[in-house]
Amino acid sequence: MVGAGCTGRAGPRRRRLYKRRRGAGADLLLVSSRPVSLRSAHPVGSMYQGPARCLCSALPALSCAPVAAASAALLPPRPRAPPPPLGPAAPRAAAAVAAAGGPSAPGAPPRTVCSMGNSTSQLYSALTKTLSSSAVSQHQDCLEQPDSARLDPIDPKDLLEECQMVLQKRPPRFQRNFVDLKNTASNHRPIRVMQWNILAQALGEGKDNFIQCPMEALKWEERKCLILEEILAYKPDILCLQEVDHYFDTFEPLLSRLGYQCTFFPKPWSPCLDVEQNNGPDGCALFFNKDRFELINSANIRLTAMKLKTNQVAIAQTLKCNETGRLFCIAVTHLKARTGWERFRSAQGCDLLQNLKSITQGAKIPLIICGDFNAEPTEEVYKEFSNSSLNLNSAYKLLSPDGQSEPPYTTWKIRPSGECRHTLDYIWYSQHALIVNSALGLLTEEQIGPNRLPSFNYPSDHLSLVCDFSFNQDPDRLL
């Protein structure tokens, strides 16, 4: 996950909004209650300003909206790889991306210039106005999210145009195909679930030491566009992310306007906070399509190991499918990294399973678990999930010829210690109650390339996993 800390400073030490303090026997993460105004000056390049800061542009080369519009008319669309075939009955969405705030109105004070470039996009003018009136939220178990409900929806076509402008100099997005795994028809639209460790920006730039990845490829101005493009290309009904450290300025404002309900649970002692110019703590985030599902219950879980609270977290939500009326539970987690922590991960996995047994009433409610488990299939925590009384199966095993083998890799990177190719990411599901209709194939070694991940082509060191699920018509038969 992370290596040695980042050293060196570009300027005077800034006051961090996120601070650490030793409590009575526990490490507490505090958020300053001092309001942050969008009109206050911040150093160019500062990454973290709190959840109330402005959204900054992803179009750093352009300085005003009229110029952006003129350039859009002159520039040809960025060449894209052909869209992958759809899973059964699943709609296709255009790739899209975020950029921020339009030009200031006459007489208005100048906008803050942040690390993501100058403000050019008219799409985010409403976001900027709304978020500018908020104050930094007080620390809670789960940080409060800005209220974006009053904002107008985003048109994916408009976002796609901005995406093409931002990514003009990048190679085309990789071609990936869905593999059909079920021949019989379902009586409802499949539920598309996407799992992805997107690589925290602070860790990618400050700690992870991807020695074959140019720093230029990690620039947030463009990397966030690749992340959002990948998400919107597959248009998941449910999206589970790890290592999210740009939730408040990118993912929540954008995805809420695309119709998702958003939840974020940060790590209590995030390694991102050790990086200068950080954007706040990273954590897990869960998004679901509000048109398709109704939230019944939500739980933010701080995982324990050997009766001690740990730095790893999970989110578990019980949803009702509006089309079928069926309940199911979706969970996202990110277990402890590094070799030598296998027993620790095993304990965390046991704790998560115990929590999910309670939430699902002992497997009466179907369950989907997405996560970066930081564990190969040979580890004990994998076996615990495979043998759980919740009757779980790993969806990506179904891509193998025998249906029993995990993919050869879900992450592939090169660090100073050498080349690392591992299977660490999984989508688990209740095999008695849910059916996997299709799964998105992985990138080939040729597509990934000799410098591995991340790269100019792909924004993370982990591959995204996407599955289409449907409800089993006779869920009790396999129990």
Secondary structure, 3 states (H helix, E strand, C coil): CCCCCCCCCCCCCCCCCEEEEECCCCEEEEECCCCCCCCCCCCCCCCCCCCCCCCCCCCCCCCCHHHHHHHHHHCCCCCCCCCCCCCCCCCCCCCCCCCCCCCCCCCCCCCCCECCECCCCHHHHHHHHHHHCCCCCCCCCCCCCCCCCCCCCCCHHHHHHHHHHHCCCCCCCCCCCEEECCCCCCCCCCEEEEEEECCCHHHHHHCCCCCCCCHHHHCHHHHHHHHHHHHHHHCCCEEEEEEECCHHHHHHHHHHHCCEEEEEEECCCCHHHHCCCCCCCCEEEEEEECCCEEEEEEEEEEEEECCEEEEEEEEEEEEEECCCCCEEEEEEEECCCCCCCHHHHHHHHHHHHHHHHHHCCCCCCCEEEEEECCCCCCCHHHHHHHCCCCCEEEHHHHHCCCCCCCCCCCEEEEECCEEEEECCEEEEEECCCEEEEEEECCCCHHHHCCCCCCCCCCCCCECCEEEEEEECCCHHHHC
